[in-house]
Amino acid sequence: MELLYGCPLLEDLKADGLQYAHDGTFCKDRFKNFYFPKLVRAKINSIGMEMDSSIILLKAISNVEFLTISIKFGGDDYAVPEFPHLTHLTLTLRQKHLVLLMLKNFPKLFKV
């Protein structure tokens, strides 16, 4: 994650099993305002990440138009940020009942 922190102009991101430090720990304060303003496409496998880490990662990539993501939410925690530009979504979600609750966060997916 340290490497990505220095890439604010990144347009395409593919990540599997992201860790925030070499020892697998996570520093919330450092990454809570982390954001990719130019990111267009992201393919993320965040299954296995802690919930706080997954939410911060989702906020960082919330500018994308194309998103493929595998995610596992803990309990009823589904604080997904809004993705205002998202037009294509491929979602693997273990808790299928949360899909309908999350769809309100993807407004462009429903434009006619």
Secondary structure per residue as TSV (DSSP state, phi and psi in degrees):
chain	resnum	aa	ss	phi	psi
A	1	M	-	360.0	-30.8
A	2	E	H	-57.9	-40.7
A	3	L	H	-63.0	-44.6
A	4	L	H	-65.2	-30.9
A	5	Y	H	-58.6	-29.0
A	6	G	T	-93.3	14.7
A	7	C	-	-123.9	63.2
A	8	P	T	-68.0	-16.2
A	9	L	T	-96.6	8.8
A	10	L	-	-58.4	133.4
A	11	E	-	-108.2	-31.4
A	12	D	E	-127.0	133.4
A	13	L	E	-135.7	128.9
A	14	K	E	-127.0	121.2
A	15	A	E	-141.0	138.9
A	16	D	E	-131.3	117.4
A	17	G	S	67.9	49.9
A	18	L	-	-61.0	140.2
A	19	Q	-	-125.7	149.9
A	20	Y	S	-92.4	-11.5
A	21	A	S	-154.2	162.9
A	22	H	T	-59.8	-26.1
A	23	D	T	-95.6	4.9
A	24	G	S	86.7	0.5
A	25	T	-	-80.1	170.8
A	26	F	-	-134.5	128.6
A	27	C	-	-106.5	96.1
A	28	K	H	-57.2	-43.7
A	29	D	H	-61.6	-36.4
A	30	R	H	-72.0	-36.1
A	31	F	H	-106.7	-0.9
A	32	K	T	-65.7	-23.0
A	33	N	T	-108.0	16.6
A	34	F	-	-68.5	133.6
A	35	Y	-	-155.8	142.7
A	36	F	-	-109.3	93.4
A	37	P	T	-66.8	-23.6
A	38	K	T	-102.3	-1.0
A	39	L	-	-64.6	128.7
A	40	V	-	-110.0	-41.2
A	41	R	E	-127.0	139.7
A	42	A	E	-143.1	136.5
A	43	K	E	-126.4	110.4
A	44	I	E	-127.0	135.1
A	45	N	E	-113.6	102.2
A	46	S	-	-106.4	10.2
A	47	I	T	-63.8	129.5
A	48	G	T	103.1	-15.4
A	49	M	S	-80.0	152.5
A	50	E	-	-67.8	155.8
A	51	M	H	-57.9	-47.2
A	52	D	H	-57.5	-42.0
A	53	S	H	-64.2	-42.9
A	54	S	H	-63.2	-43.3
A	55	I	H	-65.2	-42.3
A	56	I	H	-65.1	-39.0
A	57	L	H	-63.7	-43.0
A	58	L	H	-61.6	-39.8
A	59	K	H	-63.1	-38.7
A	60	A	H	-66.2	-29.9
A	61	I	T	-105.6	12.1
A	62	S	T	-69.3	-1.6
A	63	N	T	-90.6	-3.9
A	64	V	-	-68.6	156.1
A	65	E	S	-99.6	-32.2
A	66	F	E	-120.9	123.4
A	67	L	E	-136.4	127.2
A	68	T	E	-119.7	121.4
A	69	I	E	-145.1	140.1
A	70	S	E	-113.3	124.3
A	71	I	E	-144.3	148.7
A	72	K	-	-128.1	119.8
A	73	F	-	-94.4	144.5
A	74	G	-	-90.4	130.0
A	75	G	T	59.0	-132.4
A	76	D	T	-102.0	18.1
A	77	D	-	-81.1	105.1
A	78	Y	-	-137.5	49.6
A	79	A	-	-77.8	65.1
A	80	V	-	-78.2	131.3
A	81	P	-	-71.6	166.0
A	82	E	-	-74.9	140.6
A	83	F	-	-113.6	84.9
A	84	P	T	-67.0	-20.4
A	85	H	T	-108.1	-0.9
A	86	L	-	-66.6	122.4
A	87	T	-	-119.1	-16.3
A	88	H	E	-135.3	127.0
A	89	L	E	-136.2	129.0
A	90	T	E	-120.8	117.0
A	91	L	E	-124.1	127.2
A	92	T	E	-111.7	113.9
A	93	L	E	-132.8	123.7
A	94	R	S	-69.8	-30.1
A	95	Q	-	-97.2	85.5
A	96	K	T	-58.0	-30.9
A	97	H	T	-66.3	-16.8
A	98	L	H	-81.6	-14.0
A	99	V	H	-56.7	-49.5
A	100	L	H	-63.9	-34.2
A	101	L	H	-68.9	-29.5
A	102	M	H	-84.8	-23.6
A	103	L	G	-59.6	-27.6
A	104	K	G	-63.2	-17.7
A	105	N	G	-87.5	2.9
A	106	F	-	-125.3	68.2
A	107	P	G	-61.6	-33.6
A	108	K	G	-75.5	-14.5
A	109	L	G	-68.2	-17.9
A	110	F	G	-113.7	8.8
A	111	K	-	-70.6	137.5
A	112	V	-	-107.7	360.0
